[in-house]
Amino acid sequence: MPENSRLQDALKIMGYENAREPHHRSNLVLSIQLFAGIQKDDGLETECEMEIKRIRAEIAERNSKITV
């Protein structure tokens, strides 16, 4: 996520970095992405998409470390 982006600023205000579970962070970003889409804010929508991909990669990495 770019430094000082609008998404980064919004997430900081909402305490994003304190959310331990990736699905909580994902839900927040998805909500912002939906709102950005409704507002036709392509830049913010793209930032959200990039962050969602990062979260999914984090989840995939965590899942790959789980042994059965």
C-alpha positions as CSV (number, residue, x, y, z in Angstrom):
1,M,0.0,0.0,0.0
2,P,1.5,3.4,-0.9
3,E,2.7,5.6,1.9
4,N,0.1,8.3,2.8
5,S,-2.6,6.9,0.6
6,R,-6.2,7.7,1.4
7,L,-6.8,4.1,2.1
8,Q,-3.9,3.9,4.5
9,D,-5.1,7.1,6.3
10,A,-8.7,5.7,6.6
11,L,-7.4,2.3,7.9
12,K,-5.2,4.0,10.4
13,I,-8.1,6.0,11.8
14,M,-10.1,2.8,12.1
15,G,-7.4,0.9,14.0
16,Y,-6.7,-1.5,11.1
17,E,-3.3,-2.4,12.4
18,N,-4.8,-3.7,15.7
19,A,-7.1,-6.2,14.0
20,R,-5.4,-9.6,14.5
21,E,-7.7,-11.7,12.2
22,P,-7.1,-11.2,8.5
23,H,-10.8,-11.7,7.8
24,H,-11.6,-8.6,10.0
25,R,-9.2,-6.6,7.9
26,S,-10.5,-8.0,4.7
27,N,-14.1,-7.2,5.6
28,L,-13.2,-3.6,6.3
29,V,-11.2,-3.1,3.1
30,L,-14.0,-4.8,1.1
31,S,-16.5,-2.4,2.5
32,I,-14.3,0.6,1.6
33,Q,-13.9,-0.9,-1.9
34,L,-17.6,-1.3,-2.3
35,F,-18.2,2.4,-1.3
36,A,-15.4,3.5,-3.6
37,G,-17.0,1.6,-6.5
38,I,-20.4,3.3,-5.8
39,Q,-18.7,6.7,-5.8
40,K,-16.8,5.9,-9.0
41,D,-13.5,6.4,-7.2
42,D,-11.2,4.2,-9.3
43,G,-8.1,5.1,-7.5
44,L,-9.4,4.1,-4.1
45,E,-11.0,1.0,-5.5
46,T,-7.7,-0.1,-7.0
47,E,-5.9,0.5,-3.7
48,C,-8.4,-1.7,-1.9
49,E,-8.0,-4.4,-4.5
50,M,-4.2,-4.4,-3.9
51,E,-4.7,-4.6,-0.2
52,I,-7.2,-7.4,-0.5
53,K,-4.7,-9.4,-2.6
54,R,-2.0,-8.8,0.1
55,I,-4.4,-10.1,2.8
56,R,-5.2,-13.2,0.7
57,A,-1.5,-13.8,0.3
58,E,-1.0,-13.5,4.0
59,I,-3.8,-16.1,4.6
60,A,-2.4,-18.5,2.0
61,E,1.0,-18.2,3.7
62,R,-0.5,-18.9,7.1
63,N,-2.4,-21.9,5.8
64,S,0.7,-23.4,4.1
65,K,2.4,-23.4,7.5
66,I,-0.4,-25.4,9.1
67,T,0.4,-29.1,9.4
68,V,-2.2,-31.8,9.9
